[in-house]
Amino acid sequence: MYQIIACDLDETLLRRDKSISEKDKAAIQKAMAHGVKFVPATGRGYMSVTPTLKELGMYGAAGQYVISFNGGAITENRGNRLLHFQGIPFGLAEEFFRRGLRLGVCIHIYTKETVYVYNLVPEEAEYIRGRMEVTEFFDKDLECLYMNRDDAYMEKIREDVSDLLDAVDLSYSSNRYIEFNQKGVTKGDGLRRLAAMLGVNLKDTIAIGDNFNDLSMIKAAGLGVGVANTAEAMKAECDHITAATCQESAVSEVIEQYIFGK
């Protein structure tokens, strides 16, 4: 029986208006009542997940967990107890910030407590509204994540930082972000760590996602699921693709089919 469901948030569990469908909420709570751990797995920080945890009735709960920072942190919900943290060294983060300044992109800098944003363009301000609180800053000497909606330009950015990629893992999310983590830090690594902490075999885990920062956990899990709106280029890497999109309660489809056999 599957014991852990690691689930991406944006464009997987969360609909485009940032809400969770009643059908998904009911399915998640039903699975949890049967002893399944439902683990939000996000590129965002733990504090930004608080509204989702409250909506699911998981906020402050003992024995319930969040994988955040793309696997860089694992937190138990009770007391926001940090079980694992691995960030980018300061010097490397500073270099990515300098490169971002030259490229002119919107830059997110994540710390344990705060998301700092430089060059917050109106489109990005609208996208993150309701997803997370950020602190905008304007000082170029504040010593990372890049945002842009142009795919060709995003590929150029990748080329421009290629000399740094031996030290980091790079991933894409939400069709707008390039995300950098220390080498070896991925959602897949986060799922493996949490499963080991809980004594759960990886074959007894499910991972659900929609974009390339989810692919490592989709491949690590016993069952890797992409929702119907998953990036086309990674669908072949998934064990299963749902009929439903994030707008149509894809998570409940997975739970009903693979936890309750319907």
C-alpha positions in Angstrom: 0.0 0.0 0.0 1.2 3.5 -0.8 2.2 5.3 2.4 3.4 8.7 1.2 2.0 11.0 -1.5 4.4 13.9 -2.3 2.5 16.5 -4.2 3.6 19.6 -6.0 1.4 22.7 -5.3 1.3 25.3 -8.1 -0.5 24.0 -11.2 -0.8 20.5 -9.6 -2.9 20.7 -6.4 -3.5 24.4 -6.6 -5.8 25.7 -9.4 -4.8 28.8 -11.3 -6.8 31.0 -8.8 -4.6 29.5 -6.0 -7.5 27.5 -4.6 -7.9 23.8 -3.8 -11.0 22.1 -5.1 -13.4 20.6 -2.6 -13.0 17.2 -4.3 -9.3 17.3 -3.8 -9.6 18.4 -0.2 -12.1 15.6 0.6 -9.8 13.0 -1.1 -6.7 14.1 0.7 -8.4 14.1 4.1 -9.8 10.6 3.3 -6.4 9.3 2.5 -4.9 10.9 5.6 -7.6 9.3 7.7 -6.4 5.9 6.3 -2.8 6.7 7.5 -1.4 8.0 4.2 1.0 10.9 4.6 0.1 13.7 2.2 3.3 15.8 1.8 3.2 19.1 -0.1 6.4 19.4 -2.1 7.2 22.8 -3.4 10.0 25.1 -4.7 8.7 27.8 -2.4 9.6 28.1 1.3 7.8 26.5 4.1 6.1 29.7 5.4 4.4 30.2 2.0 2.7 26.8 2.4 0.9 27.9 5.6 -2.4 28.8 3.9 -2.5 25.5 2.1 -1.8 23.6 5.3 -4.6 25.4 7.0 -7.0 24.7 4.2 -6.2 21.0 4.4 -6.4 20.8 8.2 -2.7 20.0 8.4 -1.3 23.2 10.0 0.6 22.5 13.2 -0.1 18.8 12.9 2.3 16.2 14.4 3.5 13.6 12.0 2.7 15.6 8.9 5.5 17.1 6.7 6.4 19.6 4.0 9.2 19.3 1.4 10.2 22.9 0.5 12.9 24.7 -1.5 12.8 21.9 -4.1 14.0 19.4 -1.5 16.4 21.8 0.3 14.2 21.7 3.5 12.0 19.1 5.2 9.8 20.4 8.0 7.4 18.7 10.4 4.3 20.8 10.6 4.1 20.7 14.4 6.1 23.7 15.7 7.5 24.2 12.2 10.2 21.8 13.2 13.0 21.9 10.6 14.4 18.3 10.1 16.7 19.0 7.2 18.1 22.1 5.5 20.7 22.5 2.7 21.0 25.9 1.0 23.3 27.4 -1.6 26.6 28.7 -0.2 26.6 32.5 0.1 29.3 33.1 -2.4 27.5 31.1 -5.1 24.2 32.7 -4.4 25.9 36.1 -4.7 27.3 35.2 -8.1 23.8 34.1 -9.4 22.5 37.4 -8.1 25.2 39.4 -10.0 24.4 37.4 -13.2 20.7 38.1 -12.8 21.4 41.8 -12.5 23.2 41.7 -15.8 20.5 39.7 -17.5 17.8 42.1 -16.3 15.5 39.3 -15.0 13.2 39.3 -12.0 15.2 37.6 -9.2 13.8 35.7 -6.1 16.2 35.0 -3.2 14.9 32.5 -0.7 15.9 32.4 2.9 14.4 30.2 5.6 11.9 32.9 6.7 11.6 35.4 3.8 11.5 35.6 0.0 13.3 38.7 -1.3 12.4 39.9 -4.8 14.5 42.2 -7.0 13.0 43.8 -10.2 9.4 42.8 -9.4 7.6 43.2 -12.7 3.8 43.7 -12.6 3.1 40.3 -14.2 5.1 38.5 -11.5 3.5 40.6 -8.7 0.1 39.4 -10.0 1.2 35.7 -10.2 2.6 35.5 -6.7 -0.3 37.4 -5.1 -2.1 34.9 -2.8 0.7 32.4 -3.2 3.4 33.9 -1.0 4.4 37.0 0.8 7.6 38.6 -0.5 9.9 41.5 0.5 10.8 43.6 -2.5 14.3 45.2 -2.4 16.1 47.7 -4.6 19.7 47.7 -3.3 22.0 46.0 -5.8 24.5 45.4 -3.1 22.3 43.0 -1.2 24.4 40.2 -1.2 18.2 32.3 -6.4 15.5 32.1 -8.8 15.1 33.8 -12.2 11.7 34.7 -13.7 10.9 35.3 -17.3 8.1 34.1 -19.6 10.1 34.0 -22.8 11.2 30.4 -23.4 14.0 31.4 -25.8 15.3 33.9 -23.4 15.2 31.4 -20.6 17.3 29.1 -22.7 19.8 31.9 -23.2 19.9 32.5 -19.5 20.8 28.8 -19.0 23.7 29.2 -21.4 24.8 32.4 -19.7 25.2 30.5 -16.3 26.4 27.3 -17.8 29.8 27.7 -16.2 28.2 27.5 -12.7 26.1 24.4 -13.3 28.7 22.0 -12.0 27.9 23.4 -8.5 24.1 23.6 -8.7 21.0 21.7 -9.9 18.9 23.7 -12.3 15.2 23.1 -12.8 12.2 24.8 -14.4 8.8 25.4 -12.9 5.4 27.1 -13.6 6.5 27.8 -17.2 8.2 31.0 -15.9 11.0 30.1 -13.5 14.6 28.9 -13.6 15.5 27.6 -10.1 18.9 26.9 -8.6 19.7 24.6 -5.7 22.9 23.2 -4.4 24.1 20.2 -6.3 22.1 17.1 -5.3 19.3 19.1 -3.8 16.1 18.1 -5.6 12.5 17.2 -4.8 13.5 13.6 -5.5 16.2 13.9 -2.9 13.7 15.4 -0.4 11.3 12.5 -1.0 14.1 9.9 -0.5 15.2 11.6 2.7 11.7 11.9 4.2 10.9 8.3 3.3 14.1 7.1 5.0 13.2 9.2 8.1 9.8 7.6 8.3 11.0 4.1 7.5 9.0 3.9 4.3 10.2 2.1 1.2 10.3 4.3 -1.9 8.2 1.7 -3.8 5.4 2.7 -1.3 5.4 6.4 -2.4 3.6 8.4 -5.0 4.8 11.7 -6.4 2.5 14.0 -8.3 3.6 17.1 -10.3 3.4 19.1 -13.5 6.8 20.5 -14.4 10.5 19.8 -14.5 11.3 20.7 -10.9 9.0 17.8 -10.1 10.6 15.3 -12.4 13.2 14.0 -9.9 10.6 13.0 -7.4 8.3 11.6 -10.1 11.2 9.3 -11.1 12.2 8.5 -7.5 8.8 7.5 -6.3 7.3 4.1 -6.6 4.6 5.7 -8.7 5.4 8.9 -10.6 2.3 10.8 -11.8 2.0 13.8 -14.1 -1.3 15.7 -14.2 -2.9 16.3 -17.6 -1.4 19.8 -17.8 2.1 18.4 -17.2 4.8 19.9 -19.5 4.6 17.8 -22.7 8.4 17.2 -22.9 8.3 15.2 -19.6 5.1 13.2 -19.9 7.0 10.2 -21.2 9.0 10.1 -18.0 5.9 9.6 -15.9 4.4 6.3 -15.0 0.9 7.7 -15.3 -0.8 10.8 -16.7 -4.1 11.8 -15.2 -7.2 12.5 -17.3 -7.8 15.6 -15.2 -5.8 18.8 -15.1 -5.1 20.9 -12.0 -8.3 22.7 -12.7 -10.3 19.4 -12.6 -9.2 17.8 -9.3 -6.3 15.7 -10.7 -5.1 14.9 -7.2 -8.4 13.3 -6.2 -8.2 11.2 -9.3 -4.8 9.8 -8.2 -6.0 9.1 -4.7 -9.2 7.4 -5.7 -7.4 5.2 -8.3 -4.2 4.3 -6.5 -5.1 4.5 -2.8 -8.7 3.3 -2.8 -8.7 1.3 -6.1 -11.7 3.0 -7.7 
